[in-house]
Amino acid sequence: MAKPGILGRSSAQRSNEGMRIIFSAVIGVMLGYLFGISFPTVNITKLHFPSSIISYIEDRNSGITTQTLLNHAWTSAATHKKNNSASNSDEIPKIYVPTNPKGAERLPPGIVVSETDLYLRRLWGEPSEDLTTKPRYLVTFTVGYSQKANIDAAVKKFSDNFTIMLFHYDGRTTEWDEFEWSKRAVHVSVTKQTKWWYAKRFLHPDIVARYDYIFIWDEDLGVEHFNAEAYIKLVRKHGLEISQPGLEPDKGLTWQMTKRRGDQEVHKVTEERPGWCSDPHLPPCAAFVEIMATVFSRDAWRCVWHMIQNDLVHGWGLDFALRKCVEPAHEKIGVVDSQWIVHQVIPSLGNQGKAENGKAPWEGVRARCRKEWGMFQTRLTDAEKAYYLEHGITPPKSTVA
């Protein structure tokens, strides 16, 4: 049994210890409060972090300590506050600019960069000195490695004024480095995808805004009689916003409109089979090119990109709808005859399909192409009808060729 004297001393010690803890806590709160109200108020937007802080984050061996960088930032903030001490309020006016791109309304317009490009830049040196040239045109090919010789020949028809971009549907990219030009090209690789899938995802109008013309080409095109710079001159001369080279008539020809004419630079109209053209200004007799070797102006592409459906990857039906992106379409869409190509009709991408129910891979791909054409036509027709009805306008009998 504990002695009463010892028990009393133990209770007193615990009581004194508790008082000390409470007293210390009170003193701590008071000191924290006094320290807080005396410390300069700093809004984070007033911190002007030097570019070296970013360098430090990337390179721990830079020799600059975190404390040094933060001291610099806080000193700048304190100086800013001191210079504005005469102000009655430390509130910074909030930025909201409705004319900025969606989502960037809170940024000062001077920092907004809404467009970009595909120019390659260095990892070192002054950014302003990165580019010795700025190509004015873009050409893309959707490729498989088996067509490397064909693509090599095609690329050589495009000058240094062109950015070269390859979309690889077979996943093979590094092998292309056997060509010197490939080391300067932009390579995007996603297996078993079409050029319109790539175009929708990687050729947004704000990404290709620096290019006057965008070539979106297949891989099976013979280019012996084609020169890209000469082609551009003719496109400009004849005011074409959407165009394609003429096709050699002996092979791979589907439409009369795209057939090369030997006695002209450019043609914009043709005669098709009887009953095929309800209006001489509508496809396939005018305002029409195919999607195998299409060339778009910057403005035309901005419209066409928005018309490409996210889930319809083959692009069938687009050629009949391209006319909706330029006006008057029968004057601004045409075929350049004096710079012509050969469609070699090599089903490379078709063979990337899947054999099912005893059918070859390309047969399933072709069936989907036809299905997508019908789906696209239905969507476009329904969308136009909905627009007219919403605005109280009687829909035309047919707005889709």
C-alpha positions in Angstrom: 0.0 0.0 0.0 1.4 3.5 -1.0 2.2 6.0 1.7 0.0 9.1 1.8 2.9 11.5 1.7 4.3 10.0 -1.5 0.9 10.0 -3.2 0.4 13.7 -2.4 3.8 14.7 -3.9 3.1 12.7 -7.1 -0.3 14.4 -7.6 1.2 17.9 -7.1 4.0 17.2 -9.6 1.4 16.1 -12.3 -0.6 19.2 -11.6 2.4 21.5 -12.0 3.4 19.7 -15.2 -0.1 20.2 -16.7 0.0 23.9 -15.9 3.3 24.2 -17.6 2.0 22.5 -20.8 -1.1 24.8 -20.9 1.0 27.9 -20.2 3.4 26.9 -23.0 0.6 26.3 -25.4 -0.9 29.7 -24.7 2.4 31.5 -25.2 2.9 29.6 -28.5 -0.5 30.6 -29.8 0.2 34.3 -28.9 3.7 34.3 -30.4 2.3 32.6 -33.6 -0.4 35.3 -33.8 2.0 38.2 -33.4 4.4 36.7 -35.9 1.7 36.2 -38.4 0.3 39.7 -38.3 3.8 41.2 -38.5 5.0 39.1 -41.4 4.5 40.7 -44.9 1.5 39.5 -46.7 2.5 38.0 -50.0 0.1 36.9 -52.7 1.5 34.0 -54.7 0.8 35.8 -58.0 3.4 38.4 -56.9 6.2 35.9 -56.7 8.4 36.3 -59.7 10.3 33.0 -59.9 13.5 33.3 -61.9 14.0 30.9 -64.8 16.9 29.4 -62.8 14.4 27.8 -60.4 13.1 25.6 -63.2 16.6 24.8 -64.1 17.3 23.7 -60.6 14.3 21.4 -60.5 15.5 19.7 -63.7 19.2 19.6 -62.6 20.0 19.1 -59.0 23.7 19.6 -59.7 23.3 23.1 -60.9 25.1 24.5 -57.9 22.1 26.7 -57.0 20.4 25.9 -53.7 16.7 25.9 -53.2 17.0 28.3 -50.4 18.9 30.8 -52.6 16.2 30.7 -55.3 13.4 31.1 -52.8 15.2 33.9 -51.1 15.4 35.7 -54.4 11.6 35.1 -55.1 10.6 36.3 -51.6 12.9 39.4 -51.9 11.3 40.3 -55.2 7.8 39.9 -53.6 8.8 42.1 -50.6 10.2 44.8 -52.9 7.0 44.7 -54.9 4.9 45.1 -51.8 7.1 48.0 -50.5 6.8 49.8 -53.8 3.1 49.6 -53.6 2.8 50.5 -49.9 1.0 53.7 -50.8 -1.9 51.7 -52.2 -5.0 51.4 -50.0 -5.4 47.8 -50.9 -3.2 44.8 -51.7 -5.8 43.3 -53.9 -4.6 42.4 -57.4 -7.2 43.0 -60.1 -8.6 39.7 -61.3 -8.0 38.9 -65.0 -10.9 37.7 -67.1 -10.7 38.2 -70.9 -13.7 36.8 -72.7 -12.0 37.0 -76.1 -9.2 34.6 -75.0 -9.5 31.0 -76.1 -12.0 29.0 -74.1 -10.4 28.0 -70.8 -7.7 30.6 -70.9 -9.9 33.6 -69.9 -8.0 34.1 -66.7 -4.7 34.7 -68.5 -3.4 38.0 -69.7 -3.7 38.1 -73.5 0.0 38.8 -73.9 0.9 35.3 -72.6 -1.6 33.3 -74.6 -0.2 31.2 -77.4 -3.3 29.7 -79.1 -1.5 28.2 -82.1 1.6 26.0 -82.6 3.5 24.2 -85.3 5.5 21.1 -86.1 8.9 22.8 -86.3 11.7 20.8 -84.6 13.6 22.7 -81.9 16.9 22.2 -80.1 17.4 21.3 -76.5 20.1 23.9 -76.0 21.0 27.5 -77.1 18.8 30.5 -77.5 15.2 29.7 -78.5 15.1 32.6 -81.0 18.0 31.0 -82.9 16.5 27.5 -83.1 15.0 27.7 -86.6 17.1 28.4 -89.6 14.1 27.9 -91.8 10.3 27.8 -91.3 8.6 25.5 -93.8 5.5 27.0 -95.3 3.8 23.7 -96.2 3.1 20.4 -94.6 2.9 16.9 -96.3 1.8 13.8 -94.4 1.9 10.2 -95.5 0.3 7.3 -93.7 2.8 4.5 -94.2 3.9 1.0 -93.6 7.6 0.0 -93.9 6.9 -2.2 -96.9 6.3 0.9 -98.9 9.5 2.6 -97.9 10.9 2.9 -101.5 7.7 4.5 -102.7 7.7 7.0 -99.8 11.4 7.8 -100.3 10.7 8.7 -103.9 7.6 10.8 -103.0 9.4 12.7 -100.2 12.2 13.7 -102.7 9.5 15.6 -104.7 9.0 17.9 -101.8 11.5 20.7 -101.1 12.8 22.0 -97.8 9.9 24.3 -97.8 7.8 21.3 -96.6 7.6 19.7 -93.2 7.5 15.9 -93.7 5.2 14.0 -91.3 4.8 10.2 -91.3 2.0 8.4 -89.7 3.0 4.7 -89.1 0.2 2.2 -89.0 2.6 -0.8 -88.6 4.6 0.4 -85.6 7.9 0.5 -87.4 9.6 3.8 -87.1 13.3 3.5 -86.4 14.0 1.6 -89.6 13.2 4.7 -91.6 16.4 6.4 -90.3 18.2 4.8 -93.2 16.9 7.8 -95.1 18.6 11.1 -94.2 15.3 13.0 -94.6 13.6 10.8 -92.1 15.8 12.1 -89.3 14.3 15.5 -89.8 10.7 14.3 -90.3 8.0 14.1 -87.6 7.0 10.5 -86.9 3.8 9.4 -85.2 3.2 5.7 -84.6 -0.1 4.0 -83.6 -0.7 0.6 -85.1 -3.6 -0.2 -87.4 -5.0 3.3 -87.8 -6.0 5.3 -90.9 -4.8 8.7 -92.1 -8.1 10.3 -91.1 -7.8 8.9 -87.6 -4.4 10.5 -87.4 -5.5 13.7 -89.0 -8.3 14.2 -86.5 -6.0 13.7 -83.6 -2.7 15.3 -84.7 -3.6 17.9 -87.3 -5.8 20.2 -85.4 -6.1 23.6 -87.3 -4.3 25.4 -84.4 -1.4 22.9 -84.7 -0.9 23.4 -88.4 -1.8 27.1 -88.5 1.7 28.0 -89.7 1.3 26.1 -93.0 -0.3 27.7 -96.1 -1.1 24.2 -97.5 -1.5 20.8 -96.0 -1.0 17.7 -98.1 -2.7 14.6 -96.7 -1.6 11.7 -98.9 -1.7 7.9 -99.2 1.4 5.8 -99.6 0.7 4.1 -102.9 1.2 7.1 -105.2 3.6 7.3 -108.1 5.1 10.7 -108.4 7.4 10.6 -111.4 5.6 13.5 -113.0 5.0 15.6 -109.9 6.8 18.5 -108.4 5.4 20.0 -105.2 6.6 23.6 -105.6 5.2 23.8 -109.2 2.0 22.3 -107.9 1.7 25.1 -105.2 2.2 27.8 -107.9 -0.7 26.4 -110.0 -3.0 26.1 -107.0 -2.4 29.7 -106.1 -2.7 30.8 -109.8 -6.1 29.2 -110.1 -7.4 30.0 -106.7 -7.9 26.4 -105.5 -8.6 25.9 -101.8 -9.0 22.2 -102.1 -7.3 20.2 -104.8 -5.5 17.1 -105.9 -3.1 16.2 -108.7 -4.6 14.6 -111.8 -4.6 10.8 -112.0 -3.0 8.8 -114.8 -6.1 7.5 -116.6 -4.8 4.0 -117.2 -4.7 2.8 -113.6 -6.6 3.3 -110.3 -9.2 5.7 -111.7 -12.6 5.8 -110.2 -14.1 9.2 -111.2 -13.9 11.2 -114.4 -13.4 14.3 -112.4 -10.0 13.2 -111.2 -8.8 12.0 -114.6 -5.8 13.9 -115.9 -6.3 16.1 -118.9 -3.2 16.5 -121.1 -4.2 19.8 -122.6 -4.8 21.9 -119.4 -3.1 23.1 -116.3 -6.2 22.7 -114.1 -9.8 21.6 -114.5 -12.8 22.2 -112.2 -15.7 20.5 -114.0 -16.3 17.3 -115.9 -19.0 15.1 -117.5 -19.8 11.9 -115.7 -22.0 9.0 -116.6 -25.6 9.9 -117.5 -27.8 10.6 -114.4 -24.8 10.9 -112.0 -24.9 14.7 -111.7 -28.2 16.4 -110.8 -26.4 19.8 -110.9 -23.3 20.5 -113.1 -21.9 22.4 -110.1 -22.2 19.5 -107.7 -20.2 16.3 -107.1 -19.1 14.2 -108.9 -19.1 16.6 -111.9 -17.7 19.6 -110.0 -16.6 20.8 -106.5 -15.1 17.3 -106.1 -11.7 15.7 -105.5 -10.9 12.3 -104.0 -9.4 11.7 -100.6 -6.3 9.8 -101.6 -4.1 12.8 -102.4 -5.9 15.8 -101.2 -4.4 19.2 -100.7 -6.0 21.8 -98.4 -5.4 25.5 -97.9 -5.1 26.5 -94.2 -8.6 28.0 -94.1 -10.2 25.1 -95.9 -8.6 22.6 -93.6 -9.9 24.4 -90.5 -13.4 23.7 -91.8 -12.7 20.1 -93.0 -11.1 19.1 -89.7 -14.3 20.0 -87.8 -16.3 17.9 -90.3 -14.2 14.8 -89.8 -16.1 12.4 -87.5 -14.2 11.1 -84.5 -15.3 7.5 -84.9 -15.4 7.2 -88.7 -11.8 6.6 -89.6 -11.8 5.8 -93.3 -13.1 9.1 -94.6 -15.5 7.7 -97.2 -18.1 10.3 -98.0 -15.8 13.3 -97.1 -14.9 13.9 -100.8 -18.6 14.6 -101.6 -18.9 17.0 -98.6 -15.7 19.0 -99.0 -17.6 21.5 -101.0 -19.3 22.8 -97.9 -16.1 24.2 -96.7 -15.4 26.7 -99.6 -17.6 29.1 -101.5 -18.2 28.9 -104.4 -17.1 25.3 -104.3 -17.2 24.7 -108.1 -14.5 27.4 -108.6 -12.3 26.7 -105.5 -12.1 22.9 -105.8 -10.2 21.4 -108.7 -7.7 19.0 -110.2 -4.2 20.0 -111.2 -3.6 18.3 -114.5 0.0 19.4 -115.3 1.3 17.9 -112.1 0.0 14.4 -112.1 0.4 11.1 -110.2 -0.3 7.4 -110.6 -2.6 5.6 -108.1 -0.8 2.2 -107.7 -3.8 0.6 -105.8 -1.7 -1.3 -103.2 -4.0 -2.5 -100.4 -1.3 -2.2 -97.7 -3.5 -0.7 -95.0 -6.4 -3.0 -96.0 -4.2 -6.0 -95.2 -4.0 -4.7 -91.6 -7.6 -5.8 -91.1 -8.7 -9.0 -89.5 -9.8 -12.1 -91.4 -13.3 -13.2 -90.3 -15.9 -15.7 -91.5 -13.7 -16.9 -94.3 -13.1 -13.4 -95.7 -9.7 -11.8 -96.3 -8.6 -8.9 -94.1 -9.0 -6.3 -96.9 -12.6 -7.4 -97.4 -13.6 -6.5 -93.9 -11.9 -3.2 -94.2 -13.7 -2.4 -97.5 -17.1 -3.4 -95.9 -16.4 -0.9 -93.1 -15.5 1.8 -95.6 -18.9 1.4 -97.3 -20.7 1.4 -94.0 -19.0 4.6 -92.8 -19.9 6.3 -96.1 -23.6 5.7 -95.4 -23.3 6.7 -91.7 -21.5 10.0 -92.6 -24.2 10.8 -95.3 -27.0 10.2 -92.7 -25.3 12.3 -90.0 -24.7 15.2 -92.4 -28.2 15.2 -93.8 -29.8 15.0 -90.3 -27.5 17.8 -89.0 -28.5 20.1 -91.8 -32.2 19.4 -91.5 -32.0 20.0 -87.7 -30.4 23.3 -88.3 -33.0 24.5 -90.8 -35.9 23.4 -88.6 -34.4 25.1 -85.5 -34.2 28.3 -87.4 -37.7 28.0 -88.9 -36.4 27.4 -92.5 -38.0 24.7 -94.7 -35.2 22.3 -95.4 -34.1 22.0 -99.1 -35.1 18.8 -100.8 -31.5 17.6 -100.7 -28.5 19.4 -99.3 -26.1 16.4 -99.6 -24.9 15.3 -103.0 
